[in-house]
Amino acid sequence: MAQDFDDKKMKAYITRRSIMDIGMGLIYAAIGCILGFSQQLGYNLEFPAPPFSYIFGGLCLLYGGFRIYRGIRKNYYH
């Protein structure tokens, strides 16, 4: 009985964490796209300057992709 409760609790935790990872990954990816493609979208960013906004946008895209991958994979405990 206690094992069933612990299993349900673990599955609920994994589901919540997976949803959070996918959601945050999408947010990071959206920020990366906005920073990376701001000129093409019609935004003129004064801060950060264009070379730094491209670098930071790329890093945000990479991290967002990693968070989405981790959320889909759902391998939190080995």
N, CA and C of each residue as an Amber inpcrd file, in Angstrom:
protein
   234
   0.8230000  -1.1910000   0.0000000   0.0000000   0.0000000   0.0000000
   0.8710000   1.2610000   0.0000000   1.8730000   1.2670000   0.8550000
   2.7480000   2.4330000   0.9360000   3.5630000   2.5830000  -0.3430000
   3.9320000   1.4500000  -0.9570000   4.6980000   1.4930000  -2.1990000
   3.8710000   2.1050000  -3.3320000   2.5680000   1.7790000  -3.3840000
   1.6910000   2.3550000  -4.4050000   1.5870000   3.8730000  -4.2390000
   1.4740000   4.3180000  -2.9980000   1.3930000   5.7510000  -2.7290000
   2.6840000   6.4490000  -3.1530000   3.8310000   5.8290000  -2.8400000
   5.1060000   6.4210000  -3.2210000   5.2710000   6.4590000  -4.7400000
   4.8040000   5.4270000  -5.4260000   4.8820000   5.4070000  -6.8850000
   4.0200000   6.5110000  -7.4970000   2.8030000   6.6770000  -6.9750000
   1.9320000   7.7410000  -7.4810000   2.5320000   9.1150000  -7.2170000
   3.1150000   9.2670000  -6.0360000   3.7410000  10.5310000  -5.6710000
   4.9250000  10.8280000  -6.5970000   5.7310000   9.8190000  -6.9160000
   6.8790000   9.9910000  -7.7940000   6.4240000  10.3090000  -9.2210000
   5.3940000   9.6300000  -9.7060000   4.8940000   9.9000000 -11.0550000
   4.3160000  11.3120000 -11.1530000   3.6310000  11.7540000 -10.1120000
   3.0850000  13.1140000 -10.1100000   4.2070000  14.1450000 -10.1170000
   5.2670000  13.8860000  -9.3590000   6.4130000  14.7930000  -9.3250000
   7.0850000  14.8630000 -10.6910000   7.2850000  13.7080000 -11.3140000
   7.9290000  13.6640000 -12.6200000   7.0740000  14.3940000 -13.6550000
   5.7620000  14.2290000 -13.5970000   4.8690000  14.9160000 -14.5340000
   4.9320000  16.4210000 -14.3450000   4.8830000  16.8850000 -13.0880000
   4.9650000  18.3290000 -12.8200000   6.2910000  18.8980000 -13.2980000
   7.3660000  18.1900000 -13.0340000   8.6830000  18.6870000 -13.4240000
   8.8320000  18.6940000 -14.9470000   8.2790000  17.6950000 -15.6050000
   8.3320000  17.6440000 -17.0570000   7.5670000  18.8060000 -17.6780000
   6.3780000  19.0940000 -17.1640000   5.5910000  20.2180000 -17.6700000
   6.3240000  21.5330000 -17.4410000   6.9500000  21.6720000 -16.2790000
   7.6960000  22.8900000 -15.9820000   8.8970000  23.0300000 -16.9190000
   9.6080000  21.9370000 -17.1710000  10.7610000  22.0070000 -18.0630000
  10.3520000  22.3760000 -19.4810000   9.2780000  21.7780000 -19.9760000
   8.8290000  22.1030000 -21.3310000   8.3580000  23.5570000 -21.4080000
   7.6000000  23.9960000 -20.4140000   7.1200000  25.3830000 -20.3980000
   8.2510000  26.3910000 -20.3270000   9.2020000  26.1650000 -19.4310000
  10.3280000  27.0900000 -19.3200000  11.2150000  27.0280000 -20.5550000
  11.3390000  25.8510000 -21.1420000  12.1080000  25.7290000 -22.3740000
  11.4970000  26.5410000 -23.4960000  10.1730000  26.5140000 -23.5920000
   9.4970000  27.3190000 -24.6150000   9.6860000  28.8130000 -24.3640000
   9.6560000  29.2110000 -23.0970000   9.8650000  30.6260000 -22.7670000
  11.2880000  31.0610000 -23.1220000  12.2870000  30.2390000 -22.7480000
  13.6740000  30.5710000 -23.0870000  13.8740000  30.6130000 -24.5980000
  13.2790000  29.6630000 -25.3140000  13.4140000  29.6420000 -26.7750000
  12.7620000  30.8710000 -27.3990000  11.6210000  31.2900000 -26.8610000
  10.9460000  32.4850000 -27.3910000  11.7990000  33.7320000 -27.1460000
  12.3870000  33.8470000 -25.9670000  13.2600000  34.9900000 -25.6810000
  14.4710000  34.9710000 -26.6120000  15.0360000  33.7760000 -26.8300000
  16.1690000  33.6520000 -27.7450000  15.8120000  34.0710000 -29.1590000
  14.6190000  33.6860000 -29.6180000  14.1770000  34.0840000 -30.9610000
  13.9690000  35.5860000 -31.0450000  13.3800000  36.1610000 -30.0140000
  13.1530000  37.6060000 -30.0190000  14.4840000  38.3580000 -30.0330000
  15.4320000  37.9190000 -29.2150000  16.7290000  38.5980000 -29.1960000
  17.5120000  38.3610000 -30.4800000  17.4650000  37.1490000 -31.0070000
  18.2400000  36.8390000 -32.1960000  17.6850000  37.4390000 -33.4680000
  16.3720000  37.5180000 -33.5620000  15.7390000  37.9990000 -34.7820000
  15.0170000  39.3290000 -34.5730000  15.4900000  40.1300000 -33.6520000
  14.8110000  41.3910000 -33.3390000  14.7970000  42.3410000 -34.5290000
  15.8780000  42.3980000 -35.2680000  15.9300000  43.3090000 -36.4170000
  14.9310000  42.8790000 -37.4970000  14.8190000  41.5740000 -37.7450000
  13.8940000  41.0750000 -38.7540000  12.4400000  41.2100000 -38.3080000
  12.2160000  41.2020000 -36.9890000  10.8600000  41.3530000 -36.4540000
  10.4280000  42.8110000 -36.3620000  11.3430000  43.7170000 -36.5970000
  11.0110000  45.1400000 -36.5810000  11.2730000  45.8200000 -35.2520000
  12.0020000  45.1690000 -34.3620000  12.3440000  45.7670000 -33.0670000
  13.7650000  46.2980000 -33.1270000  13.9730000  47.4770000 -32.5660000
  15.3020000  48.0470000 -32.4910000  15.7210000  48.0450000 -31.0280000
  16.5140000  47.0620000 -30.6530000  16.9590000  46.9330000 -29.2680000
  18.1720000  47.8180000 -29.0340000  18.0850000  48.6650000 -28.0320000
  19.2300000  49.4940000 -27.6720000  20.1190000  48.7870000 -26.6590000
  19.5050000  47.9650000 -25.8350000  20.2790000  47.1930000 -24.8580000
  19.7600000  45.7840000 -24.8620000  20.5320000  44.8000000 -25.0200000
  21.9690000  44.7820000 -25.2980000  22.2520000  45.1040000 -26.7600000
  23.4710000  45.5100000 -27.0120000  23.8820000  45.8590000 -28.3740000
  23.7760000  44.6160000 -29.2710000  23.5870000  44.8110000 -30.5760000
  23.3550000  43.6790000 -31.4750000  24.3240000  42.5000000 -31.3860000
  25.6300000  42.6630000 -31.3050000  26.4390000  41.4360000 -31.2290000
  26.1490000  40.6310000 -29.9610000  25.9250000  41.3310000 -28.8640000
  25.6660000  40.6290000 -27.6050000  24.2610000  40.0410000 -27.5710000
  23.3180000  40.7080000 -28.2090000  21.9600000  40.1660000 -28.2320000
  21.9050000  38.8890000 -29.0690000  22.7090000  38.8120000 -30.1280000
  22.7520000  37.5930000 -30.9290000  23.3710000  36.4420000 -30.1410000
  24.4350000  36.7360000 -29.4220000  25.0910000  35.7000000 -28.6210000
  24.1570000  35.2270000 -27.5070000  23.5560000  36.1610000 -26.7880000
  22.6590000  35.7950000 -25.6990000  21.4130000  35.0970000 -26.2380000
  20.9140000  35.5290000 -27.3840000  19.7750000  34.8580000 -28.0050000
  20.1020000  33.4270000 -28.3800000  21.2920000  33.2060000 -28.9100000
  21.7250000  31.8470000 -29.2390000  21.8460000  30.9700000 -28.0050000
  22.3950000  31.5420000 -26.9350000  22.5040000  30.7810000 -25.6880000
  21.1260000  30.4470000 -25.1130000  20.2070000  31.4040000 -25.2100000
  18.8440000  31.1430000 -24.7400000  18.1790000  30.0420000 -25.5660000
  18.4030000  30.0480000 -26.8720000  17.8540000  28.9860000 -27.7220000
  18.4280000  27.6180000 -27.3590000  19.7350000  27.5710000 -27.1210000
  20.3550000  26.3040000 -26.7370000  19.8250000  25.8010000 -25.4000000
  19.7480000  26.6870000 -24.4190000  19.2620000  26.2820000 -23.1090000
  17.7800000  25.9090000 -23.1600000  17.0080000  26.6460000 -23.9320000
  15.6020000  26.3040000 -24.0950000  15.4290000  24.9330000 -24.7400000
  16.2510000  24.6470000 -25.7450000  16.2140000  23.3290000 -26.3720000
  16.5790000  22.2280000 -25.4010000  17.5790000  22.4890000 -24.5550000
  17.9540000  21.5070000 -23.5440000  16.8230000  21.2600000 -22.5570000
  16.1560000  22.3230000 -22.1190000  15.0430000  22.1600000 -21.1680000
  13.8890000  21.3850000 -21.7950000  13.5930000  21.6560000 -23.0630000
  12.5240000  20.9280000 -23.7470000  12.9160000  19.4520000 -23.8870000
  14.1600000  19.1860000 -24.2620000  14.6400000  17.8070000 -24.3760000
  14.5410000  17.0750000 -23.0450000  14.9630000  17.7350000 -21.9780000
  14.9140000  17.1090000 -20.6590000  13.4820000  16.8540000 -20.2200000
  12.5660000  17.7670000 -20.5700000  11.1670000  17.5750000 -20.2220000
  10.5220000  16.4360000 -20.9870000  10.8970000  16.2670000 -22.2400000
  10.3480000  15.1750000 -23.0350000  10.9470000  13.8440000 -22.6000000
  12.2110000  13.8440000 -22.2690000  12.9070000  12.6080000 -21.8920000
  12.4260000  12.0530000 -20.5620000  12.1410000  12.9110000 -19.6000000
  11.6220000  12.5510000 -18.2710000  12.5220000  11.5750000 -17.5230000
  13.8190000  11.7060000 -17.6770000  14.7420000  10.8150000 -16.9790000
  15.3930000  11.5830000 -15.8380000  14.6200000  11.8180000 -14.7770000
  15.1180000  12.6220000 -13.6670000  15.8470000  11.7940000 -12.6210000
  15.4900000  10.5560000 -12.5040000  16.1430000   9.6680000 -11.5300000
  16.7100000   8.4770000 -12.2560000  17.9470000   8.1680000 -11.9560000
  18.5880000   7.0190000 -12.6140000  18.4330000   5.7920000 -11.7690000
